[in-house]
Amino acid sequence: QFGEAGVYYTIGAGAGPQINKGLEAFNLVEPNGSHRPGASFRIGYQPVSYGIDEFGVSGAYNQIHSDELTVKNVNQFVASAYANKQIDSVRMLGEVVYVNNSLESPQGGKTYDDFLSAYGQVEWELHPRWTLVGRVEGTFGASHDPYLAMFPKFVEDRFMGAVRYQVSHNMALKVEASRDHLRDDHFGQVMFQWSAVFP
């Protein structure tokens, strides 16, 4: 720690995901499949330790086995920068993520690609019980990306607005409306969420 400020970090390593009709995480209970090694780190700075404001970077490396017919393995590097900032009753969050992939075909050929994803979110507490939320997400370079082509339900961009009502200290209700863009589809949706924390 540096006075009131604090710096923290996390480092992790283990079995990464595999691609089997989607990205499939390693299952500790049923450790089947061909999961290759992965590693990640995260470094964050908080002007006030354990406060809301935070700025940081993270990175990861994954070797991903694929069951797709045209892709055998993926070597993936991920780097990101993020920020959380609160000014009075307004909280702002954002992150930029860069992904670089090397895709190996069953015949041994390699294809390289990269793309950039980002999001920004604003939360405005109108009242201790009422909060308005706005969020924008976007991916750049996704249109003809061979890695993302394996995930047809990947959301390339999204515009979302929500209203959150705090029923009690451990219960909240939220209505959320969004406009989503997938590779080959556009659609809107409205969701109602109830969340609670039980002692």
Sine and cosine of phi, psi and omega as CSV:
sin_phi,cos_phi,sin_psi,cos_psi,sin_omega,cos_omega
0.00,0.00,0.44,-0.90,0.01,-1.00
-0.79,-0.62,1.00,-0.01,-0.10,-1.00
0.92,0.40,-0.82,-0.58,0.06,-1.00
-0.99,0.15,-0.33,0.94,-0.05,-1.00
-0.98,0.19,0.29,-0.96,0.01,-1.00
-0.51,-0.86,0.53,-0.85,0.08,-1.00
-0.85,-0.52,0.73,-0.68,0.03,-1.00
-0.74,-0.67,0.33,-0.94,0.02,-1.00
-0.53,-0.85,0.43,-0.90,0.12,-0.99
-0.70,-0.71,0.59,-0.81,0.04,-1.00
-0.73,-0.68,0.73,-0.69,0.00,-1.00
-0.66,-0.75,0.46,-0.89,0.06,-1.00
-0.48,-0.88,0.52,-0.85,0.00,-1.00
0.18,-0.98,-0.32,-0.95,0.01,-1.00
-0.99,0.15,0.81,-0.58,-0.03,-1.00
-1.00,0.07,-0.12,-0.99,-0.01,-1.00
-0.98,0.19,0.12,-0.99,0.17,-0.99
-0.72,-0.69,0.33,-0.95,0.00,-1.00
-0.98,-0.20,0.92,-0.40,0.03,-1.00
-0.59,-0.81,1.00,0.05,-0.13,-0.99
0.84,0.55,0.70,0.72,-0.07,-1.00
0.81,-0.59,0.14,-0.99,0.00,-1.00
-0.99,0.12,0.86,-0.50,-0.13,-0.99
-0.91,-0.42,0.88,-0.47,-0.02,-1.00
-0.96,0.28,0.35,-0.94,0.05,-1.00
-0.91,0.40,0.74,-0.67,-0.02,-1.00
-0.96,-0.26,0.91,-0.41,-0.02,-1.00
-0.92,0.39,-0.53,0.85,-0.04,-1.00
-0.97,0.25,-0.68,0.73,0.03,-1.00
-0.81,-0.59,0.99,0.16,-0.11,-0.99
-0.98,0.22,0.90,0.44,0.02,-1.00
-1.00,-0.06,0.13,-0.99,0.07,-1.00
1.00,-0.03,-0.12,-0.99,-0.03,-1.00
-0.89,-0.45,0.99,0.15,-0.03,-1.00
-1.00,-0.06,0.82,-0.57,-0.05,-1.00
-0.99,-0.13,0.18,-0.98,-0.05,-1.00
-0.94,0.34,0.47,-0.88,0.07,-1.00
-0.57,-0.82,0.42,-0.91,0.01,-1.00
-0.56,-0.83,0.49,-0.87,-0.02,-1.00
-0.49,-0.87,0.33,-0.94,0.10,-1.00
-0.55,-0.83,0.33,-0.94,0.04,-1.00
-0.49,-0.87,0.76,-0.65,0.04,-1.00
-0.82,-0.58,0.80,-0.61,-0.03,-1.00
-0.77,-0.64,0.52,-0.86,0.05,-1.00
-0.85,-0.53,0.77,-0.64,0.05,-1.00
-0.87,-0.49,0.87,-0.48,0.04,-1.00
-0.83,0.55,-0.56,0.83,0.12,-0.99
-0.81,-0.58,0.88,-0.47,-0.07,-1.00
-0.81,0.58,0.72,-0.70,0.00,-1.00
0.90,0.44,0.33,0.95,0.07,-1.00
-1.00,0.00,-0.10,-0.99,-0.03,-1.00
-0.99,0.14,-0.66,0.75,-0.05,-1.00
-0.92,0.40,0.73,-0.68,-0.03,-1.00
-0.36,-0.93,0.61,-0.79,0.01,-1.00
-0.68,-0.73,0.61,-0.79,-0.03,-1.00
-0.13,-0.99,-0.01,-1.00,0.03,-1.00
-0.70,-0.71,0.37,-0.93,0.06,-1.00
-0.51,-0.86,0.27,-0.96,0.01,-1.00
-0.39,-0.92,0.34,-0.94,0.00,-1.00
-0.42,-0.91,0.44,-0.90,0.13,-0.99
-0.74,-0.68,0.77,-0.64,0.00,-1.00
-0.73,-0.68,0.66,-0.75,0.22,-0.97
-0.97,-0.24,0.90,-0.43,-0.15,-0.99
-0.90,-0.44,0.88,-0.48,0.10,-1.00
-0.99,0.16,0.60,-0.80,-0.04,-1.00
-0.83,-0.56,0.65,-0.76,0.10,-1.00
-0.99,-0.13,0.11,0.99,0.06,-1.00
-0.93,0.37,0.48,-0.88,-0.06,-1.00
-0.92,0.40,-0.54,0.84,-0.11,-0.99
-0.99,-0.17,-0.14,0.99,-0.04,-1.00
-0.75,-0.67,0.79,-0.61,-0.01,-1.00
-0.99,-0.14,-0.71,0.70,-0.03,-1.00
-0.61,-0.79,0.44,-0.90,0.07,-1.00
-0.76,-0.65,0.80,-0.60,0.18,-0.98
-0.98,-0.21,0.84,-0.54,-0.17,-0.98
-0.80,-0.61,0.75,-0.66,0.13,-0.99
-0.91,-0.41,0.70,-0.71,0.00,-1.00
-0.77,-0.64,0.73,-0.68,0.07,-1.00
-0.71,-0.71,0.63,-0.78,-0.03,-1.00
-0.54,-0.84,0.36,-0.93,0.12,-0.99
-0.71,-0.70,0.64,-0.77,-0.08,-1.00
-0.64,-0.77,0.31,-0.95,0.02,-1.00
-0.47,-0.88,0.66,-0.75,0.14,-0.99
-0.80,-0.60,0.78,-0.62,-0.07,-1.00
-0.61,-0.80,0.72,-0.70,0.06,-1.00
-0.88,-0.47,0.76,-0.65,0.07,-1.00
-0.81,-0.58,0.95,-0.30,-0.06,-1.00
0.82,0.57,-0.88,-0.47,-0.08,-1.00
-1.00,-0.08,0.12,0.99,-0.03,-1.00
-0.93,-0.37,0.78,-0.62,0.05,-1.00
-0.90,-0.43,0.73,-0.68,-0.01,-1.00
-0.86,-0.51,0.71,-0.70,0.01,-1.00
-0.76,-0.65,0.57,-0.82,0.04,-1.00
-0.32,-0.95,0.42,-0.91,0.03,-1.00
-0.42,-0.91,0.59,-0.81,0.09,-1.00
-0.84,-0.54,0.77,-0.64,-0.07,-1.00
-0.81,-0.58,0.78,-0.62,0.08,-1.00
-0.94,-0.33,0.75,-0.66,-0.02,-1.00
-0.82,-0.58,0.78,-0.63,0.04,-1.00
-0.84,-0.54,0.80,-0.60,-0.07,-1.00
-0.83,-0.56,0.57,-0.82,0.19,-0.98
-0.86,-0.50,0.91,-0.41,-0.06,-1.00
-0.97,-0.22,0.79,-0.62,0.00,-1.00
-0.96,-0.29,0.79,-0.62,0.01,-1.00
-0.99,0.11,0.27,-0.96,0.06,-1.00
-0.87,0.50,-0.41,0.91,0.02,-1.00
-1.00,0.07,-0.08,1.00,0.05,-1.00
0.98,-0.19,-0.14,0.99,0.04,-1.00
-0.95,0.32,0.40,-0.92,-0.04,-1.00
-0.82,-0.57,0.60,-0.80,0.08,-1.00
-0.80,-0.59,0.67,-0.74,-0.03,-1.00
-0.91,-0.42,0.62,-0.79,0.05,-1.00
-0.46,-0.89,0.32,-0.95,0.13,-0.99
-0.47,-0.88,0.37,-0.93,0.05,-1.00
-0.44,-0.90,0.23,-0.97,-0.06,-1.00
-0.79,-0.61,0.76,-0.65,0.07,-1.00
-0.85,-0.52,0.51,-0.86,0.00,-1.00
-0.48,-0.88,0.42,-0.91,0.13,-0.99
-0.56,-0.83,0.44,-0.90,0.10,-0.99
-0.69,-0.73,0.65,-0.76,-0.04,-1.00
-0.66,-0.75,0.65,-0.76,0.05,-1.00
-0.82,-0.57,0.75,-0.66,0.06,-1.00
-0.86,-0.52,0.83,-0.55,-0.05,-1.00
-0.88,-0.47,0.92,-0.40,0.01,-1.00
-1.00,0.09,0.99,-0.14,0.00,-1.00
-0.94,0.35,-0.52,0.86,-0.11,-0.99
-0.40,-0.91,0.42,-0.91,0.02,-1.00
-0.78,0.63,-0.40,0.92,-0.01,-1.00
-0.98,-0.20,-0.35,0.93,-0.11,-0.99
-0.91,-0.42,0.75,-0.66,0.03,-1.00
-0.70,-0.71,0.74,-0.67,0.12,-0.99
-0.99,-0.13,0.64,-0.77,-0.04,-1.00
-0.77,-0.64,0.73,-0.68,0.12,-0.99
-0.78,-0.63,0.66,-0.75,-0.07,-1.00
-0.58,-0.81,0.66,-0.75,0.07,-1.00
-0.79,-0.61,0.75,-0.66,0.05,-1.00
-0.81,-0.58,0.58,-0.81,0.02,-1.00
-0.45,-0.89,0.51,-0.86,0.05,-1.00
-0.80,-0.60,0.75,-0.67,-0.05,-1.00
-0.92,-0.38,0.79,-0.61,-0.04,-1.00
1.00,-0.02,0.29,0.96,-0.07,-1.00
-1.00,0.00,-0.32,0.95,-0.17,-0.99
-0.83,0.56,-0.73,0.69,-0.06,-1.00
-0.87,-0.50,0.49,0.87,-0.05,-1.00
-0.98,0.19,0.85,-0.53,-0.06,-1.00
-0.93,0.37,-0.47,0.88,0.04,-1.00
-0.95,0.32,-0.76,0.65,-0.01,-1.00
-0.92,0.38,-0.36,0.93,0.04,-1.00
-0.89,0.46,-0.36,0.93,0.03,-1.00
-0.98,0.19,-0.10,0.99,-0.03,-1.00
-0.80,-0.60,0.99,0.15,-0.09,-1.00
-0.89,0.46,-0.32,0.95,0.00,-1.00
-1.00,-0.08,0.14,0.99,0.03,-1.00
-0.91,0.41,0.76,-0.65,-0.02,-1.00
-1.00,0.06,0.92,-0.39,-0.03,-1.00
-0.97,0.23,-0.59,0.80,0.12,-0.99
-0.45,-0.90,0.43,-0.90,-0.08,-1.00
-0.50,-0.87,0.65,-0.76,0.14,-0.99
-0.87,-0.50,0.83,-0.56,-0.13,-0.99
-0.71,-0.70,0.62,-0.79,0.13,-0.99
-0.73,-0.69,0.54,-0.84,-0.06,-1.00
-0.49,-0.87,0.39,-0.92,0.12,-0.99
-0.82,-0.58,0.79,-0.62,-0.04,-1.00
-0.88,-0.47,0.74,-0.68,0.02,-1.00
-0.87,-0.49,0.84,-0.54,-0.01,-1.00
-1.00,0.05,0.97,-0.23,-0.03,-1.00
-0.93,0.36,-0.71,0.71,0.02,-1.00
-0.47,-0.88,-0.08,-1.00,-0.05,-1.00
-0.92,0.40,-0.32,0.95,-0.03,-1.00
-0.81,-0.59,0.32,0.95,-0.02,-1.00
-0.55,-0.84,0.66,-0.75,-0.02,-1.00
-0.57,-0.82,0.47,-0.88,0.08,-1.00
-0.87,-0.50,0.59,-0.81,0.00,-1.00
-0.60,-0.80,0.71,-0.71,0.14,-0.99
-0.93,-0.37,0.80,-0.60,-0.11,-0.99
-0.77,-0.64,0.74,-0.67,0.07,-1.00
-0.83,-0.55,0.66,-0.75,-0.04,-1.00
-0.57,-0.82,0.37,-0.93,0.12,-0.99
-0.86,-0.51,0.90,-0.44,-0.13,-0.99
-0.92,-0.38,0.57,-0.82,0.04,-1.00
-0.83,-0.55,0.90,-0.43,0.11,-0.99
-0.99,-0.14,0.00,-1.00,-0.03,-1.00
-0.83,0.55,-0.70,0.72,-0.07,-1.00
-0.82,-0.57,0.39,0.92,-0.08,-1.00
-0.40,-0.92,0.47,-0.88,0.16,-0.99
-0.79,-0.62,0.64,-0.77,0.07,-1.00
-0.35,-0.94,0.37,-0.93,0.09,-1.00
-0.92,-0.39,0.44,-0.90,0.02,-1.00
-0.50,-0.86,0.45,-0.89,0.07,-1.00
-0.82,-0.58,0.76,-0.65,-0.04,-1.00
-0.81,-0.58,0.59,-0.81,0.11,-0.99
-0.91,-0.42,0.79,-0.61,-0.05,-1.00
-0.83,-0.56,0.66,-0.75,0.13,-0.99
-0.85,-0.53,0.79,-0.61,0.00,-1.00
-0.76,-0.65,0.57,-0.82,-0.03,-1.00
-0.48,-0.88,0.50,-0.87,0.09,-1.00
-0.88,-0.47,0.86,-0.51,-0.03,-1.00
-0.98,-0.19,0.67,-0.74,-0.02,-1.00
-0.93,0.38,0.00,0.00,0.00,0.00
